[in-house]
């Protein structure tokens, strides 16, 4: 299993996690932003009018309204990335990572506008009368590259499990267990039944659920985040200064945070921003293809709003709660996760400038420190050897080795290359940095809500992640329809629900890694396709502008 994990990490590092992949995504957004003369600014107010139904025509073909398509697509993107992803980005890259997330979203607004417009134009009607659409259809019908369309559709099916299904319920069950103590199997069983009820009804039922779920969860999270920011109002200006200022200088070591360079913050912010809003991945066009619209550009303009809502609004709120509350650089009492922990030979102190520099180089390049191999002697939970426990990219303090029955351990512990022996039924606890959803939960407790704030995060995570699972089931559903036909859709839905149930109580680390690969296999063909059709995009905008101006002569669209 470890060899398989290492192989997938290697592949992901050279595809989805590579610098060239990030440049391809950002470069595409940047190209279309200039090529189409900043449509995310020029057409923003127009997009709002279309969502309200101003351009609707009686008899428009489709299964959902503009607003339902928007909420369905948003429910697929607004998820763990908005709660856990922002926290992870700041944990890794510091405040500047949030800036790069916002830049990514700004460019992503144009990318999503283009991919949805072109996908909507080449959508088809399935055998059961429902609409099927997505990048695979313009790859097949316009580019005449059915093999590329097949790669995209197959990657979409795998991504539906790796992105929208397994990790989402795993995050939900872990969060609900940590907050309320509810058994993971019970959580999985209840939500699996609810999921089945929603997705078996198809896009119309999915749209009815998401049109209520998305606004509800956004309001709950919005109110909670604002309360944290208002409670820590004196840190708002310093936080904003850090977000902008650290872009040019990097983030210096502060508190438990060991610092981050300019390039690293850029990479982490862009990476998390793309994961959050999915611009360029080709997933949202599948949802928008079902919208009732006679003009593809009108639906593309609706999609333009997604990265703005998902990343520029919601992720900014999360980021400001983390920075204003100060928890991003504080060491918090927690139980250490094996995946985030390594034991180093020798003693390192954050008070020692040379130690901090060495640890910083270790984080960036894996240099200058030695992983401990040998036997740890432990007395009443206290490690007697000269070692440093490094957890969540920070020097852990007040470390205790605990037995499975939650009592301090006494005895010897085998360590190989910095890792505890898998045969040891022990865990470590103490104070260190934390990240992802637990960090956001900690930030929400720094408000008038006190410890009740973590319940907002848990409920928000539950709603966000569950809605993501709903939407991604539809994406996989349409990919199955494209590849194998409508008769296999029900089998896919059954497997999707079963996977959702089992992932509630099993480790999905491998799935996350595999998901990164499949996302890249969706994104690369999609970007190639929309770049190849760039001239057609201009033609479509001109056609839409002519119709809009003739329909609404008092509200003309500027060229």
Phi, psi and omega in degrees: 000320180296323179295320178296316179300314180298321180295317180293321177298319179297314180295315180298322180295334181260358177238270185296327183265007184274159181291325181294328179292318177298317180295323178297315180294309180294320181297322178295315178297319180293318180299309182291331177299317179280320182298324181257011174061056174054061180296334181293341175262310185295324187254011186297311181294327178296320179299320179296321179294321181292320178302324180284353175100012186295328185261007182294147177230137179300131180092003176303138183278134178156172184254342184223163174280170176303314184293321178295320178296320179297313182291327177295314179294320178296323180294338176280334182259325179282103184203219183298335179298330181281334180259305183274323185295318179295317179298321179291320180298314180290323176302322183274315190248357181080186184303327182297336179299326179294321177302314182289332173297319181290321176298317179300319180293319180300313178290326180294335177300319179289317180302316182290324175303315182290311185294324179288319179301310183292322179292320180296325182296324186253022178293163181228169175257125181285173183298331181271006178093351178280161181272136174238134180205176182140171182304331182299334182282322176284335175293321181280311189277328183257312181277346181058043179235072183298330179293323178291321177297322180294320177298315180298313183296319179295318177297326178295319178298313179295322179293330179299326175277314186285336180252310189265349187246279191302309181293332183292309181291328177297318177295318180298309185296321178294318181292316180295322178294316181294325184273314187247351181074019181279134181305136184296323180295320179295316177301314180297320182294313182296312183289331177294320177296316178296319179298315179300317180301320183284308191283334179293337178282355177080190188297326183294319177288321177302315180297321180295324180285312184292330181294338175262322186290315185297309178299322181297310182292327179294319180295315180301312183291322181299313180296316180297316181295317179298325180294323178293314182296317180294321180297327180251041189303329183292345181260002183294308181297312177302326179293315179297321178297318180294321180300317181277312185297321183288346176300324186263344185239345191080171181255122179287161177298131178209133184060229178274352181281127188269006177099160179208137180281172182298312184295322181293318178297320177301310183298315182291320181293316178295315181302312181289327178296318179293321178295325183289311188258351174059019179296126181096346182285332179093009181278312182302323179302335179293319178289317183290338179297336182278354185288145177284108180199140179262348183236113185306323183297327181299321179285328175298323178292325176298317181295333179304333182285340187300304179300330178296313181289312187293310188257311185292325179268298189291315180293326176296318177300314179299314181300318180292327176295320181292317184283315182294323180284339178083000186290339184298334181245009180263148174272127187243143174300127179199164174269125188288139176269134183304321183294336183260003190241140173215145180256124184258145175288136179089173183252126178244139180234140177285352176278345182262117185300318180294324176297317181296318179297319180296317180293325178296317177295325178296318180295323184277321189230358182072026184254166165077353177232160182243130174287138183284135171230127182152208182243128174268131174264126185236130177235118181049044176086348184266128178283129185268342183282163175274084180224167176236126174272120183250112184230135179051047176061032179212157176282114183287147180237158178049047184285137174229138175266124187243145175281169181299333180272016175067031175243152180302137184270144171231128180149201181249144181231126178280135178230132178234120179052043175085358184246141175296146176300139180294343181278348182277121179269065185226167171213160179248146176221163180162208180245129178200174170296156172231169182212181177060211186302320178302326179291318177296321178298319178296320179297319181291341177280348179269059181208188178297339180286340183061220181297342178292342181300328181295336178290328177297316180295317180297314179294318178299316179297320179299310182292317181298310184292322180295319179294326176297317179298322179297310184293319182292336175296324179290321178299314178295322178304312181290327177292321176296317178302317180296315186279318191239347181103164187294335185291342181264359183296316182296323176297318177300315181298321178296314178297324180296316180292318179297317177298321178299318181294308185293328181290349179293335185227017174237161181285128181246023180304316180298325180295319180300318180294313179298325179299320179300324179290314183293327176299317179296322180288340170279315190290314185300310177299323180297315180293320177301317182295312183289329176292323179293333183256024184301319181292324178295327179297318179296320179296320180295320179295318179297318180297318179295317181298319180298317180291318180299312183294327177284331179280322183235074183297339179270356181223059188289144177274128182285150180280000000 
